[in-house]
């Protein structure tokens, strides 16, 4: 049993510009549009990053939670950490631990062969924490939020190949790390002096909020395959690749080997 990072959701004021920037700079391709997010007042697009996904959502009506997020954080940014559990038992244990920590379930849905559980960002701190289960239990294969398996035909790993870390920022990163660890049932480790939780295929890193935007999902680490091409594509988009980092959709993307 394990928790795998499967998807990161970003929120944008406008969908197309954010999706276009991600696709062109990172050489990744849109793989799925989910009409069901319309019931939340959203539109979305998913892009495949290896066997993981970047999702962008944007509000299509006033008064949505996504719009409130945009207003609170002053623009586009990271929104959800979406993971996959390889067993229903693991998912249930996370839900039980969340309840003990006073963390509310924001949304859940049992779809039979798969189900969704989203934990409230106001209680988790910094971000939604979503943990989904799929009966195929393949964290590199079938993924219902991306439409099943057809996404595999869109994968392009010529420039970046995986999401290897998520950076969650807060005024008190130690307290935030301890809360996420208590819910996930995983230990906090110190890596170069930074509180870190190791998932099965990535890590969650907890740092001080220094960008003036408060608590939130501030950055992602992507494994880079072709740094020269990445730099050229960022420059073509009018973005500067500085210190192996570029900002897209209000999110810092760090590029690591």
QUICORVEN-V352801 format. One record per residue. RES is the residue in one small letter. PHI is phi in whole degrees, 0 to 359 (* if undefined). OMEGA is omega in degrees with one decimal (NA if undefined). NEAR is the number of other C-alpha atoms within 12 Angstrom. Layout:
((RES PHI OMEGA NEAR) (RES PHI OMEGA NEAR))
//
This chain:
((x * -176.4 19) (x 199 175.4 29) (x 250 -178.9 38) (x 251 171.2 38) (x 286 -176.4 41) (x 245 -172.1 48) (x 201 171.0 43) (x 242 178.2 47) (x 254 173.3 41) (x 251 177.2 46) (x 240 -177.5 46) (x 227 175.2 39) (x 293 176.9 33) (x 228 -173.4 28) (x 289 -169.7 26) (x 301 -179.7 23) (x 299 -179.4 22) (x 292 178.9 36) (x 296 179.6 37) (x 299 179.9 26) (x 294 178.7 32) (x 299 -178.0 40) (x 296 -173.9 36) (x 284 -178.4 30) (x 284 -173.8 38) (x 265 -176.5 49) (x 56 174.8 33) (x 244 -170.5 36) (x 239 171.4 33) (x 302 -176.9 35) (x 233 -176.0 34) (x 194 170.3 31) (x 237 -175.5 28) (x 254 -179.4 24) (x 293 -177.6 18) (x 293 179.7 18) (x 290 177.3 21) (x 301 -179.7 18) (x 291 175.3 15) (x 263 -178.5 22) (x 77 -175.0 20) (x 232 161.8 30) (x 235 -175.4 31) (x 211 169.0 37) (x 213 173.5 40) (x 253 175.2 41) (x 234 -177.5 45) (x 278 173.7 44) (x 235 -172.0 42) (x 64 176.8 36) (x 256 177.2 37) (x 241 -173.7 46) (x 217 163.7 47) (x 255 176.5 46) (x 246 170.5 44) (x 242 173.0 46) (x 243 177.2 44) (x 217 -179.9 38) (x 289 177.5 30) (x 243 173.6 23) (x 208 -179.4 18) (x 288 173.0 17) (x 85 179.9 15) (x 279 174.9 23) (x 299 179.1 26) (x 296 177.9 39) (x 294 177.5 28) (x 296 176.1 21) (x 298 179.6 35) (x 302 179.9 29) (x 293 -176.4 20) (x 292 -175.5 17) (x 262 173.9 28) (x 73 176.2 23) (x 131 -176.4 26) (x 303 176.0 36) (x 175 179.5 43) (x 288 -168.9 45) (x 232 -174.4 47) (x 220 167.3 41) (x 259 -173.1 47) (x 246 -174.4 37) (x 240 177.7 43) (x 239 173.6 46) (x 265 179.6 38) (x 273 176.9 31) (x 209 174.6 26) (x 297 -179.1 28) (x 298 178.7 18) (x 296 178.3 27) (x 300 179.9 35) (x 296 179.1 25) (x 295 176.9 24) (x 298 178.7 37) (x 298 179.3 34) (x 295 179.0 22) (x 295 177.7 25) (x 300 179.6 32) (x 299 178.7 22) (x 295 179.4 18) (x 270 -178.7 23) (x 76 179.4 20) (x 266 -178.1 27) (x 279 169.7 27) (x 276 -178.8 30) (x 280 -179.2 24) (x 198 171.1 20) (x 211 -177.9 22) (x 206 177.7 17) (x 265 -177.3 15) (x 257 179.8 15) (x 90 -179.6 12) (x 275 174.9 19) (x 201 175.9 27) (x 212 -172.7 29) (x 241 170.3 31) (x 219 177.9 36) (x 248 178.5 33) (x 260 -167.9 38) (x 294 -177.9 31) (x 294 179.0 33) (x 294 179.8 23) (x 268 177.3 24) (x 292 -173.8 38) (x 90 172.2 35) (x 81 -170.3 43) (x 197 161.5 41) (x 300 167.4 37) (x 240 -179.6 49) (x 250 177.0 42) (x 232 -177.6 45) (x 252 176.6 46) (x 234 178.1 41) (x 227 -173.3 31) (x 294 177.1 24) (x 287 173.5 21) (x 52 179.1 25) (x 244 -176.4 25) (x 287 173.7 32) (x 241 -174.5 29) (x 237 -173.5 27) (x 305 179.7 27) (x 213 -174.3 39) (x 301 178.5 33) (x 300 176.4 42) (x 254 174.8 33) (x 92 178.9 24) (x 110 -176.5 25) (x 236 -176.2 23) (x 297 179.0 19) (x 303 -176.5 31) (x 299 179.9 27) (x 288 -177.1 22) (x 260 -171.9 24) (x 295 171.6 29) (x 229 -178.1 27) (x 247 -178.0 28) (x 286 -175.4 22) (x 245 173.6 33) (x 230 -172.2 39) (x 234 -178.0 28) (x 192 168.7 38) (x 266 -173.6 39) (x 251 177.2 36) (x 201 175.4 36) (x 238 179.6 43) (x 252 178.0 41) (x 255 -174.7 48) (x 248 -178.4 37) (x 198 174.6 29) (x 297 178.4 22) (x 234 -175.6 23) (x 295 179.3 33) (x 294 178.8 26) (x 296 178.9 23) (x 296 179.0 36) (x 299 -179.1 37) (x 296 179.0 27) (x 293 179.1 34) (x 297 179.5 41) (x 295 -179.8 31) (x 297 179.5 26) (x 285 -177.4 38) (x 287 -177.1 40) (x 75 -178.6 28) (x 233 -177.3 25) (x 281 170.1 20) (x 268 176.5 29) (x 246 174.3 21) (x 264 177.9 20) (x 240 -174.5 15) (x 55 177.7 10) (x 79 -176.6 13) (x 247 176.6 22) (x 298 -172.9 31) (x 219 173.6 33) (x 244 -179.6 36) (x 269 168.5 29) (x 273 -176.1 32) (x 293 -174.1 23) (x 227 -178.4 24) (x 195 177.0 30) (x 230 173.3 35) (x 255 -176.2 48) (x 245 -173.7 39) (x 242 -173.4 43) (x 228 175.8 33) (x 289 176.4 27) (x 282 -176.4 22) (x 237 -176.5 17) (x 258 177.8 20) (x 79 -176.2 15) (x 252 177.7 27) (x 78 -177.7 25) (x 296 178.3 35) (x 169 174.3 49) (x 273 -169.5 47) (x 265 -171.7 43) (x 206 173.7 42) (x 229 169.2 44) (x 258 176.3 33) (x 245 174.5 37) (x 284 -175.3 29) (x 262 -179.6 30) (x 254 -177.3 23) (x 228 -175.2 22) (x 292 -178.8 27) (x 296 179.2 19) (x 293 177.2 20) (x 301 -179.2 37) (x 297 -179.7 29) (x 297 -178.4 20) (x 289 175.5 26) (x 295 179.5 30) (x 296 178.8 19) (x 297 178.8 16) (x 269 -178.2 23) (x 78 179.3 16) (x 251 -178.6 23) (x 261 176.8 21) (x 273 -176.4 27) (x 245 -180.0 16) (x 53 179.2 14) (x 58 -179.3 23) (x 216 173.3 26) (x 219 179.7 31) (x 254 176.5 31) (x 226 179.1 37) (x 53 177.5 40) (x 65 -175.4 30) (x 234 177.2 37) (x 279 175.2 34) (x 254 177.1 39) (x 262 -176.3 31) (x 249 -173.9 32) (x 235 179.5 23) (x 280 NA 17))
//
